[in-house]
Amino acid sequence: MADEALSGLDTQTLAHVFEHIEMAVVVATLGREVVCMNAAARTLFRYSSEEIYHQSTALLYADQDDFIRLGQERFNTNADDTNEPYVVRYINAAGESFQGQTSGGLIKNAQGTPIFFVAIIQDDSARLAAEETLNRLHLITSSRQLAFQERIEAILELGTSHFGLPIGIFSKISGDQYMIQQVIHPENALEAGMTFELGITYCSLVYQANDVQGFSHVSESEIVTHPCFENFGLEAYLGVPIFVDGERYGTLNFSSICPTRQFIRQDIEILRLLAEWVGHEVALEQDFKALETAHDQMEVLANTDSLTGLASRSCIEQALQDQITFALKYSKNLTVAMMDFDHFKSINDRFGHQVGDEVLACFGELVSVMGRKGDFYGRWGGEEFIVLFPDTHMAGVCIALNRLMDSLKRTDLSEKYSGLTLTLSIGVTAMSLSDHPQSIVQRADQLLYQAKALGRDQIQHD
């Protein structure tokens, strides 16, 4: 009886010591029966003292194999002392499982005799879920296989999974008009292109605050009379503005017709990160479309040089400016080549200006056949040409230019006009962070004249 009284006294003392600790503490006998749970543990596991005391700690494990394994590794009197934490999946009284970071082991009395086991548990589900979400976001944003809409859809799917809200919407807002750009809806009740008055959406609150807005149980909140709840019955909502190049574009939002858990600071930060990436993707897509449009326009304007069929000087100057801006903004490579026909005056003097024009026209035709998609060729003036190689390293540029030089030497003109040899001197330079159109052209031009000074019919690069 004295031993039992002592054990009871020890239990009461432990209960008093641990009660107000913020982390969950569970104390069990050497037979692994619960004898003490502090307030944090009762909240975490949703058991009252009457319900859980003198029950096996096996009730707390989601997987009984973990209960057995940890009994062998940690919770036995012969286990090695260790303070190293571990993560295990627990289950509460409501049947909900969660990941708990756990530390603890034996409690011994003054004589060193083991009398209890203690486990200190922190719900780690939110942190682990956040890490998984960030890892998945990295895979989405770093994938080169996904097109723009596929990236946005993947981000929407990631958000619906992380927040537990089945409806995900990427919207564009213009004035008072709310337009769905992309959407995930479990019943496909919403689709891209649908428009609504901004005021009947919870996103109007996001725009008013210009920041994240979240409601986990609308019918029990101050916005219960909002038109969105009256019209659509959405009980839970989490939304944030999307900014594109510093300007408000729309919103990224997730919602549900069912109430959900309270949103935590981590949810808000992850939502902001998702919206930041959506804004980045939109900006990138807009820039790509602008470049495509400029490229298409350049192809039309190229006909203004009737002799070669290549871009005029004004057109290629604009293309150079656009490509430099794009390359600097997205940390892309840009390589520029200046080329000039060798001894072109001698060709005109010996064979006549008509043959000189044929040479330039032949060069334009050769480029149209051999030029790679995405490269920009333009006539800089006279017999001098410029080439822009977006996102291409120096080695690849030199390979392409050497092929062009070899093909030029083998044109039909060399057979048609005996003694006519067509060679090029070329200067090639790679863009640096401090470059502008004039500096990069000047550097390529210097390399071009270096090629001529060293004997012509060659490429010089930096």
Contacts in CASP RR format, 6 or more apart in sequence:
PFRMAT RR
TARGET T0000
AUTHOR 0000-0000-0000
METHOD contacts of the structure
MODEL  1
MADEALSGLDTQTLAHVFEHIEMAVVVATLGREVVCMNAAARTLFRYSSE
EIYHQSTALLYADQDDFIRLGQERFNTNADDTNEPYVVRYINAAGESFQG
QTSGGLIKNAQGTPIFFVAIIQDDSARLAAEETLNRLHLITSSRQLAFQE
RIEAILELGTSHFGLPIGIFSKISGDQYMIQQVIHPENALEAGMTFELGI
TYCSLVYQANDVQGFSHVSESEIVTHPCFENFGLEAYLGVPIFVDGERYG
TLNFSSICPTRQFIRQDIEILRLLAEWVGHEVALEQDFKALETAHDQMEV
LANTDSLTGLASRSCIEQALQDQITFALKYSKNLTVAMMDFDHFKSINDR
FGHQVGDEVLACFGELVSVMGRKGDFYGRWGGEEFIVLFPDTHMAGVCIA
LNRLMDSLKRTDLSEKYSGLTLTLSIGVTAMSLSDHPQSIVQRADQLLYQ
AKALGRDQIQHD
7 115 0 8 1.000
10 109 0 8 1.000
10 115 0 8 1.000
10 116 0 8 1.000
11 27 0 8 1.000
11 35 0 8 1.000
11 36 0 8 1.000
14 27 0 8 1.000
14 36 0 8 1.000
14 107 0 8 1.000
14 116 0 8 1.000
14 118 0 8 1.000
15 27 0 8 1.000
15 36 0 8 1.000
15 38 0 8 1.000
18 25 0 8 1.000
18 27 0 8 1.000
18 36 0 8 1.000
18 38 0 8 1.000
19 38 0 8 1.000
19 39 0 8 1.000
20 38 0 8 1.000
20 39 0 8 1.000
21 38 0 8 1.000
21 40 0 8 1.000
22 40 0 8 1.000
23 40 0 8 1.000
23 120 0 8 1.000
23 121 0 8 1.000
23 122 0 8 1.000
24 37 0 8 1.000
24 38 0 8 1.000
24 40 0 8 1.000
24 41 0 8 1.000
24 43 0 8 1.000
24 44 0 8 1.000
24 45 0 8 1.000
24 120 0 8 1.000
24 121 0 8 1.000
24 122 0 8 1.000
24 123 0 8 1.000
25 36 0 8 1.000
25 37 0 8 1.000
25 38 0 8 1.000
25 40 0 8 1.000
25 41 0 8 1.000
25 118 0 8 1.000
25 119 0 8 1.000
25 120 0 8 1.000
25 121 0 8 1.000
26 34 0 8 1.000
26 36 0 8 1.000
26 37 0 8 1.000
26 41 0 8 1.000
26 57 0 8 1.000
26 60 0 8 1.000
26 118 0 8 1.000
26 119 0 8 1.000
26 121 0 8 1.000
27 34 0 8 1.000
27 35 0 8 1.000
27 36 0 8 1.000
27 37 0 8 1.000
27 107 0 8 1.000
27 116 0 8 1.000
27 117 0 8 1.000
27 118 0 8 1.000
28 34 0 8 1.000
28 35 0 8 1.000
28 57 0 8 1.000
28 75 0 8 1.000
28 116 0 8 1.000
28 117 0 8 1.000
28 118 0 8 1.000
28 119 0 8 1.000
29 35 0 8 1.000
29 116 0 8 1.000
29 117 0 8 1.000
30 77 0 8 1.000
30 114 0 8 1.000
30 115 0 8 1.000
30 116 0 8 1.000
30 117 0 8 1.000
32 56 0 8 1.000
32 57 0 8 1.000
32 58 0 8 1.000
32 71 0 8 1.000
32 75 0 8 1.000
32 117 0 8 1.000
33 54 0 8 1.000
33 55 0 8 1.000
33 56 0 8 1.000
33 57 0 8 1.000
34 52 0 8 1.000
34 53 0 8 1.000
34 54 0 8 1.000
34 55 0 8 1.000
34 56 0 8 1.000
34 57 0 8 1.000
34 60 0 8 1.000
35 53 0 8 1.000
35 54 0 8 1.000
35 116 0 8 1.000
36 53 0 8 1.000
37 45 0 8 1.000
37 47 0 8 1.000
37 49 0 8 1.000
37 52 0 8 1.000
37 53 0 8 1.000
41 121 0 8 1.000
42 48 0 8 1.000
42 49 0 8 1.000
42 52 0 8 1.000
44 92 0 8 1.000
44 121 0 8 1.000
44 123 0 8 1.000
45 52 0 8 1.000
45 60 0 8 1.000
45 90 0 8 1.000
45 92 0 8 1.000
45 93 0 8 1.000
46 92 0 8 1.000
46 93 0 8 1.000
46 94 0 8 1.000
47 92 0 8 1.000
47 93 0 8 1.000
51 93 0 8 1.000
52 59 0 8 1.000
57 67 0 8 1.000
57 75 0 8 1.000
57 119 0 8 1.000
58 64 0 8 1.000
58 67 0 8 1.000
60 90 0 8 1.000
60 91 0 8 1.000
61 67 0 8 1.000
61 88 0 8 1.000
61 89 0 8 1.000
61 90 0 8 1.000
61 91 0 8 1.000
62 89 0 8 1.000
62 90 0 8 1.000
62 91 0 8 1.000
62 97 0 8 1.000
63 89 0 8 1.000
66 88 0 8 1.000
66 89 0 8 1.000
70 88 0 8 1.000
71 79 0 8 1.000
73 79 0 8 1.000
74 82 0 8 1.000
74 104 0 8 1.000
74 105 0 8 1.000
75 105 0 8 1.000
75 117 0 8 1.000
77 106 0 8 1.000
77 114 0 8 1.000
79 105 0 8 1.000
79 106 0 8 1.000
81 105 0 8 1.000
81 106 0 8 1.000
83 103 0 8 1.000
83 104 0 8 1.000
84 103 0 8 1.000
85 101 0 8 1.000
85 102 0 8 1.000
85 103 0 8 1.000
86 101 0 8 1.000
86 102 0 8 1.000
86 103 0 8 1.000
87 99 0 8 1.000
87 100 0 8 1.000
87 101 0 8 1.000
87 102 0 8 1.000
87 124 0 8 1.000
87 128 0 8 1.000
88 99 0 8 1.000
88 100 0 8 1.000
88 102 0 8 1.000
89 97 0 8 1.000
89 98 0 8 1.000
89 99 0 8 1.000
89 100 0 8 1.000
90 97 0 8 1.000
90 98 0 8 1.000
90 99 0 8 1.000
90 100 0 8 1.000
90 121 0 8 1.000
91 97 0 8 1.000
91 98 0 8 1.000
92 98 0 8 1.000
98 123 0 8 1.000
98 124 0 8 1.000
98 125 0 8 1.000
99 123 0 8 1.000
99 124 0 8 1.000
99 125 0 8 1.000
99 128 0 8 1.000
100 121 0 8 1.000
100 122 0 8 1.000
100 123 0 8 1.000
100 124 0 8 1.000
100 125 0 8 1.000
101 121 0 8 1.000
101 122 0 8 1.000
101 124 0 8 1.000
102 119 0 8 1.000
102 120 0 8 1.000
102 121 0 8 1.000
102 122 0 8 1.000
103 119 0 8 1.000
103 120 0 8 1.000
104 117 0 8 1.000
104 118 0 8 1.000
104 119 0 8 1.000
104 120 0 8 1.000
105 117 0 8 1.000
105 118 0 8 1.000
105 119 0 8 1.000
106 114 0 8 1.000
106 116 0 8 1.000
106 117 0 8 1.000
106 118 0 8 1.000
107 114 0 8 1.000
107 115 0 8 1.000
107 116 0 8 1.000
107 117 0 8 1.000
107 118 0 8 1.000
108 114 0 8 1.000
108 115 0 8 1.000
109 115 0 8 1.000
126 264 0 8 1.000
126 266 0 8 1.000
127 266 0 8 1.000
129 162 0 8 1.000
130 162 0 8 1.000
130 266 0 8 1.000
130 270 0 8 1.000
133 158 0 8 1.000
133 159 0 8 1.000
133 161 0 8 1.000
133 162 0 8 1.000
133 270 0 8 1.000
134 270 0 8 1.000
134 273 0 8 1.000
136 158 0 8 1.000
137 155 0 8 1.000
137 158 0 8 1.000
137 273 0 8 1.000
137 274 0 8 1.000
137 277 0 8 1.000
140 146 0 8 1.000
140 151 0 8 1.000
140 154 0 8 1.000
140 155 0 8 1.000
140 158 0 8 1.000
140 277 0 8 1.000
141 151 0 8 1.000
141 277 0 8 1.000
141 280 0 8 1.000
141 281 0 8 1.000
143 151 0 8 1.000
146 154 0 8 1.000
148 281 0 8 1.000
148 284 0 8 1.000
148 285 0 8 1.000
149 182 0 8 1.000
151 281 0 8 1.000
152 170 0 8 1.000
152 181 0 8 1.000
152 182 0 8 1.000
152 278 0 8 1.000
152 281 0 8 1.000
153 182 0 8 1.000
153 184 0 8 1.000
155 170 0 8 1.000
155 252 0 8 1.000
155 274 0 8 1.000
155 277 0 8 1.000
155 278 0 8 1.000
155 281 0 8 1.000
156 168 0 8 1.000
156 169 0 8 1.000
156 170 0 8 1.000
156 182 0 8 1.000
156 183 0 8 1.000
156 184 0 8 1.000
157 184 0 8 1.000
158 274 0 8 1.000
159 165 0 8 1.000
159 168 0 8 1.000
159 254 0 8 1.000
159 271 0 8 1.000
159 274 0 8 1.000
160 166 0 8 1.000
160 167 0 8 1.000
160 168 0 8 1.000
160 184 0 8 1.000
160 254 0 8 1.000
162 267 0 8 1.000
162 270 0 8 1.000
163 238 0 8 1.000
163 254 0 8 1.000
163 260 0 8 1.000
163 263 0 8 1.000
163 267 0 8 1.000
163 271 0 8 1.000
164 254 0 8 1.000
164 256 0 8 1.000
164 260 0 8 1.000
165 236 0 8 1.000
165 237 0 8 1.000
165 238 0 8 1.000
165 254 0 8 1.000
165 255 0 8 1.000
165 256 0 8 1.000
165 260 0 8 1.000
166 184 0 8 1.000
166 185 0 8 1.000
166 186 0 8 1.000
166 256 0 8 1.000
167 183 0 8 1.000
167 184 0 8 1.000
167 185 0 8 1.000
167 186 0 8 1.000
167 190 0 8 1.000
167 234 0 8 1.000
167 254 0 8 1.000
167 255 0 8 1.000
167 256 0 8 1.000
168 183 0 8 1.000
168 184 0 8 1.000
168 185 0 8 1.000
168 253 0 8 1.000
168 254 0 8 1.000
168 255 0 8 1.000
169 180 0 8 1.000
169 182 0 8 1.000
169 183 0 8 1.000
169 184 0 8 1.000
169 190 0 8 1.000
169 251 0 8 1.000
169 252 0 8 1.000
169 253 0 8 1.000
169 254 0 8 1.000
169 255 0 8 1.000
170 180 0 8 1.000
170 181 0 8 1.000
170 182 0 8 1.000
170 183 0 8 1.000
170 242 0 8 1.000
170 251 0 8 1.000
170 252 0 8 1.000
170 278 0 8 1.000
171 178 0 8 1.000
171 179 0 8 1.000
171 180 0 8 1.000
171 181 0 8 1.000
171 203 0 8 1.000
171 250 0 8 1.000
171 251 0 8 1.000
171 252 0 8 1.000
171 253 0 8 1.000
172 179 0 8 1.000
172 181 0 8 1.000
172 249 0 8 1.000
172 250 0 8 1.000
173 179 0 8 1.000
173 198 0 8 1.000
173 203 0 8 1.000
173 207 0 8 1.000
173 248 0 8 1.000
173 249 0 8 1.000
173 250 0 8 1.000
173 251 0 8 1.000
175 198 0 8 1.000
176 197 0 8 1.000
176 198 0 8 1.000
176 199 0 8 1.000
177 195 0 8 1.000
177 196 0 8 1.000
177 197 0 8 1.000
177 198 0 8 1.000
178 195 0 8 1.000
178 196 0 8 1.000
178 197 0 8 1.000
178 198 0 8 1.000
178 199 0 8 1.000
178 201 0 8 1.000
178 203 0 8 1.000
179 193 0 8 1.000
179 194 0 8 1.000
179 195 0 8 1.000
180 190 0 8 1.000
180 191 0 8 1.000
180 192 0 8 1.000
180 193 0 8 1.000
180 194 0 8 1.000
180 195 0 8 1.000
181 192 0 8 1.000
181 193 0 8 1.000
182 192 0 8 1.000
183 190 0 8 1.000
183 191 0 8 1.000
183 192 0 8 1.000
185 191 0 8 1.000
198 204 0 8 1.000
198 207 0 8 1.000
199 227 0 8 1.000
200 227 0 8 1.000
200 228 0 8 1.000
200 231 0 8 1.000
201 228 0 8 1.000
202 213 0 8 1.000
202 215 0 8 1.000
202 223 0 8 1.000
202 226 0 8 1.000
202 228 0 8 1.000
202 234 0 8 1.000
202 237 0 8 1.000
202 239 0 8 1.000
202 253 0 8 1.000
202 255 0 8 1.000
203 239 0 8 1.000
203 250 0 8 1.000
203 251 0 8 1.000
203 253 0 8 1.000
205 213 0 8 1.000
205 223 0 8 1.000
205 226 0 8 1.000
206 212 0 8 1.000
206 213 0 8 1.000
206 239 0 8 1.000
206 240 0 8 1.000
206 241 0 8 1.000
206 251 0 8 1.000
206 253 0 8 1.000
207 241 0 8 1.000
207 248 0 8 1.000
207 251 0 8 1.000
210 241 0 8 1.000
210 248 0 8 1.000
211 240 0 8 1.000
211 241 0 8 1.000
212 238 0 8 1.000
212 239 0 8 1.000
212 240 0 8 1.000
212 268 0 8 1.000
212 271 0 8 1.000
212 272 0 8 1.000
213 237 0 8 1.000
213 238 0 8 1.000
213 239 0 8 1.000
213 240 0 8 1.000
214 237 0 8 1.000
214 238 0 8 1.000
214 239 0 8 1.000
214 263 0 8 1.000
215 221 0 8 1.000
215 223 0 8 1.000
215 236 0 8 1.000
215 237 0 8 1.000
215 238 0 8 1.000
216 236 0 8 1.000
216 259 0 8 1.000
216 260 0 8 1.000
216 261 0 8 1.000
216 262 0 8 1.000
216 263 0 8 1.000
217 235 0 8 1.000
217 236 0 8 1.000
217 259 0 8 1.000
217 260 0 8 1.000
218 224 0 8 1.000
218 226 0 8 1.000
218 229 0 8 1.000
218 233 0 8 1.000
218 234 0 8 1.000
218 235 0 8 1.000
218 236 0 8 1.000
218 237 0 8 1.000
218 259 0 8 1.000
219 229 0 8 1.000
219 235 0 8 1.000
219 259 0 8 1.000
220 259 0 8 1.000
223 229 0 8 1.000
228 234 0 8 1.000
228 237 0 8 1.000
229 235 0 8 1.000
232 257 0 8 1.000
233 257 0 8 1.000
234 255 0 8 1.000
234 256 0 8 1.000
234 257 0 8 1.000
235 256 0 8 1.000
235 257 0 8 1.000
235 258 0 8 1.000
235 259 0 8 1.000
235 260 0 8 1.000
236 255 0 8 1.000
236 256 0 8 1.000
236 258 0 8 1.000
236 259 0 8 1.000
236 260 0 8 1.000
237 253 0 8 1.000
237 254 0 8 1.000
237 255 0 8 1.000
237 256 0 8 1.000
238 253 0 8 1.000
238 254 0 8 1.000
238 255 0 8 1.000
238 263 0 8 1.000
238 267 0 8 1.000
238 271 0 8 1.000
239 251 0 8 1.000
239 252 0 8 1.000
239 253 0 8 1.000
239 254 0 8 1.000
239 271 0 8 1.000
240 251 0 8 1.000
240 252 0 8 1.000
240 253 0 8 1.000
240 271 0 8 1.000
240 272 0 8 1.000
240 274 0 8 1.000
240 275 0 8 1.000
241 248 0 8 1.000
241 249 0 8 1.000
241 250 0 8 1.000
241 251 0 8 1.000
241 275 0 8 1.000
242 248 0 8 1.000
242 249 0 8 1.000
242 250 0 8 1.000
242 251 0 8 1.000
242 252 0 8 1.000
242 275 0 8 1.000
242 278 0 8 1.000
242 279 0 8 1.000
242 282 0 8 1.000
243 249 0 8 1.000
243 275 0 8 1.000
243 276 0 8 1.000
243 279 0 8 1.000
244 279 0 8 1.000
244 282 0 8 1.000
244 283 0 8 1.000
244 286 0 8 1.000
245 283 0 8 1.000
249 279 0 8 1.000
249 282 0 8 1.000
251 275 0 8 1.000
252 271 0 8 1.000
252 274 0 8 1.000
252 275 0 8 1.000
252 278 0 8 1.000
254 271 0 8 1.000
284 330 0 8 1.000
287 326 0 8 1.000
287 329 0 8 1.000
287 330 0 8 1.000
290 322 0 8 1.000
291 322 0 8 1.000
291 323 0 8 1.000
291 326 0 8 1.000
294 318 0 8 1.000
294 319 0 8 1.000
294 322 0 8 1.000
295 319 0 8 1.000
295 374 0 8 1.000
295 376 0 8 1.000
298 311 0 8 1.000
298 315 0 8 1.000
298 316 0 8 1.000
298 318 0 8 1.000
298 319 0 8 1.000
298 376 0 8 1.000
301 311 0 8 1.000
301 312 0 8 1.000
301 315 0 8 1.000
302 309 0 8 1.000
302 310 0 8 1.000
302 311 0 8 1.000
302 312 0 8 1.000
302 315 0 8 1.000
302 378 0 8 1.000
303 309 0 8 1.000
304 312 0 8 1.000
304 315 0 8 1.000
305 311 0 8 1.000
305 312 0 8 1.000
305 378 0 8 1.000
305 379 0 8 1.000
307 357 0 8 1.000
307 360 0 8 1.000
307 361 0 8 1.000
307 379 0 8 1.000
308 360 0 8 1.000
308 361 0 8 1.000
308 363 0 8 1.000
308 364 0 8 1.000
308 378 0 8 1.000
308 379 0 8 1.000
309 364 0 8 1.000
309 368 0 8 1.000
310 364 0 8 1.000
310 367 0 8 1.000
310 377 0 8 1.000
310 378 0 8 1.000
310 379 0 8 1.000
310 385 0 8 1.000
311 319 0 8 1.000
311 376 0 8 1.000
311 377 0 8 1.000
311 378 0 8 1.000
311 379 0 8 1.000
312 378 0 8 1.000
312 379 0 8 1.000
313 378 0 8 1.000
313 379 0 8 1.000
313 380 0 8 1.000
313 381 0 8 1.000
315 378 0 8 1.000
316 376 0 8 1.000
316 377 0 8 1.000
316 378 0 8 1.000
316 379 0 8 1.000
316 380 0 8 1.000
316 386 0 8 1.000
316 388 0 8 1.000
317 437 0 8 1.000
319 376 0 8 1.000
319 388 0 8 1.000
320 336 0 8 1.000
320 376 0 8 1.000
320 386 0 8 1.000
320 388 0 8 1.000
320 437 0 8 1.000
320 440 0 8 1.000
320 441 0 8 1.000
321 437 0 8 1.000
323 334 0 8 1.000
323 376 0 8 1.000
323 388 0 8 1.000
323 390 0 8 1.000
324 334 0 8 1.000
324 431 0 8 1.000
324 435 0 8 1.000
324 436 0 8 1.000
324 437 0 8 1.000
324 440 0 8 1.000
326 332 0 8 1.000
326 390 0 8 1.000
327 333 0 8 1.000
327 334 0 8 1.000
327 390 0 8 1.000
327 391 0 8 1.000
327 431 0 8 1.000
328 433 0 8 1.000
332 390 0 8 1.000
332 391 0 8 1.000
333 390 0 8 1.000
333 391 0 8 1.000
333 392 0 8 1.000
333 393 0 8 1.000
333 430 0 8 1.000
333 431 0 8 1.000
334 388 0 8 1.000
334 389 0 8 1.000
334 390 0 8 1.000
334 391 0 8 1.000
334 430 0 8 1.000
334 431 0 8 1.000
335 388 0 8 1.000
335 389 0 8 1.000
335 392 0 8 1.000
335 393 0 8 1.000
335 394 0 8 1.000
335 397 0 8 1.000
335 428 0 8 1.000
335 429 0 8 1.000
335 430 0 8 1.000
335 431 0 8 1.000
336 386 0 8 1.000
336 387 0 8 1.000
336 388 0 8 1.000
336 389 0 8 1.000
336 428 0 8 1.000
336 429 0 8 1.000
336 431 0 8 1.000
336 440 0 8 1.000
336 441 0 8 1.000
336 444 0 8 1.000
337 386 0 8 1.000
337 387 0 8 1.000
337 389 0 8 1.000
337 397 0 8 1.000
337 401 0 8 1.000
337 426 0 8 1.000
337 427 0 8 1.000
337 428 0 8 1.000
337 429 0 8 1.000
337 444 0 8 1.000
338 380 0 8 1.000
338 384 0 8 1.000
338 385 0 8 1.000
338 386 0 8 1.000
338 426 0 8 1.000
338 427 0 8 1.000
338 441 0 8 1.000
338 444 0 8 1.000
338 445 0 8 1.000
338 447 0 8 1.000
338 448 0 8 1.000
339 384 0 8 1.000
339 385 0 8 1.000
339 386 0 8 1.000
339 387 0 8 1.000
339 401 0 8 1.000
339 424 0 8 1.000
339 425 0 8 1.000
339 426 0 8 1.000
339 427 0 8 1.000
339 448 0 8 1.000
340 383 0 8 1.000
340 384 0 8 1.000
340 385 0 8 1.000
340 424 0 8 1.000
340 425 0 8 1.000
340 426 0 8 1.000
340 448 0 8 1.000
340 452 0 8 1.000
341 347 0 8 1.000
341 359 0 8 1.000
341 363 0 8 1.000
341 383 0 8 1.000
341 422 0 8 1.000
341 423 0 8 1.000
341 424 0 8 1.000
342 423 0 8 1.000
342 424 0 8 1.000
342 425 0 8 1.000
342 452 0 8 1.000
342 456 0 8 1.000
342 457 0 8 1.000
343 456 0 8 1.000
344 356 0 8 1.000
344 359 0 8 1.000
344 383 0 8 1.000
347 355 0 8 1.000
347 356 0 8 1.000
347 359 0 8 1.000
347 420 0 8 1.000
348 355 0 8 1.000
348 356 0 8 1.000
351 417 0 8 1.000
351 420 0 8 1.000
355 413 0 8 1.000
355 417 0 8 1.000
355 420 0 8 1.000
358 413 0 8 1.000
359 383 0 8 1.000
359 413 0 8 1.000
359 420 0 8 1.000
359 422 0 8 1.000
360 379 0 8 1.000
360 382 0 8 1.000
360 383 0 8 1.000
362 411 0 8 1.000
362 412 0 8 1.000
362 413 0 8 1.000
363 385 0 8 1.000
363 408 0 8 1.000
364 377 0 8 1.000
366 404 0 8 1.000
366 407 0 8 1.000
366 408 0 8 1.000
366 411 0 8 1.000
367 377 0 8 1.000
367 404 0 8 1.000
370 400 0 8 1.000
370 403 0 8 1.000
370 404 0 8 1.000
370 407 0 8 1.000
371 377 0 8 1.000
371 400 0 8 1.000
371 404 0 8 1.000
372 400 0 8 1.000
374 390 0 8 1.000
375 387 0 8 1.000
375 388 0 8 1.000
375 389 0 8 1.000
375 390 0 8 1.000
375 392 0 8 1.000
375 400 0 8 1.000
376 387 0 8 1.000
376 388 0 8 1.000
376 390 0 8 1.000
377 385 0 8 1.000
377 386 0 8 1.000
377 387 0 8 1.000
378 385 0 8 1.000
378 386 0 8 1.000
378 387 0 8 1.000
379 385 0 8 1.000
380 386 0 8 1.000
386 441 0 8 1.000
386 444 0 8 1.000
387 401 0 8 1.000
389 396 0 8 1.000
389 397 0 8 1.000
389 400 0 8 1.000
394 428 0 8 1.000
394 430 0 8 1.000
394 461 0 8 1.000
397 428 0 8 1.000
397 461 0 8 1.000
398 428 0 8 1.000
398 459 0 8 1.000
398 461 0 8 1.000
401 426 0 8 1.000
401 428 0 8 1.000
401 459 0 8 1.000
402 459 0 8 1.000
404 424 0 8 1.000
405 423 0 8 1.000
405 424 0 8 1.000
405 426 0 8 1.000
405 457 0 8 1.000
405 459 0 8 1.000
408 422 0 8 1.000
408 423 0 8 1.000
408 424 0 8 1.000
409 421 0 8 1.000
409 422 0 8 1.000
409 423 0 8 1.000
411 422 0 8 1.000
413 420 0 8 1.000
413 422 0 8 1.000
414 420 0 8 1.000
414 421 0 8 1.000
414 422 0 8 1.000
423 456 0 8 1.000
423 457 0 8 1.000
424 457 0 8 1.000
425 448 0 8 1.000
425 449 0 8 1.000
425 451 0 8 1.000
425 452 0 8 1.000
425 455 0 8 1.000
425 456 0 8 1.000
425 457 0 8 1.000
425 458 0 8 1.000
426 448 0 8 1.000
426 451 0 8 1.000
426 458 0 8 1.000
426 459 0 8 1.000
426 460 0 8 1.000
427 444 0 8 1.000
427 445 0 8 1.000
427 447 0 8 1.000
427 448 0 8 1.000
427 450 0 8 1.000
427 451 0 8 1.000
427 459 0 8 1.000
427 460 0 8 1.000
427 461 0 8 1.000
428 444 0 8 1.000
428 447 0 8 1.000
428 459 0 8 1.000
428 460 0 8 1.000
428 461 0 8 1.000
428 462 0 8 1.000
429 440 0 8 1.000
429 443 0 8 1.000
429 444 0 8 1.000
429 447 0 8 1.000
429 461 0 8 1.000
429 462 0 8 1.000
430 461 0 8 1.000
430 462 0 8 1.000
431 440 0 8 1.000
443 462 0 8 1.000
447 460 0 8 1.000
447 461 0 8 1.000
447 462 0 8 1.000
448 460 0 8 1.000
450 460 0 8 1.000
451 458 0 8 1.000
451 459 0 8 1.000
451 460 0 8 1.000
454 460 0 8 1.000
END
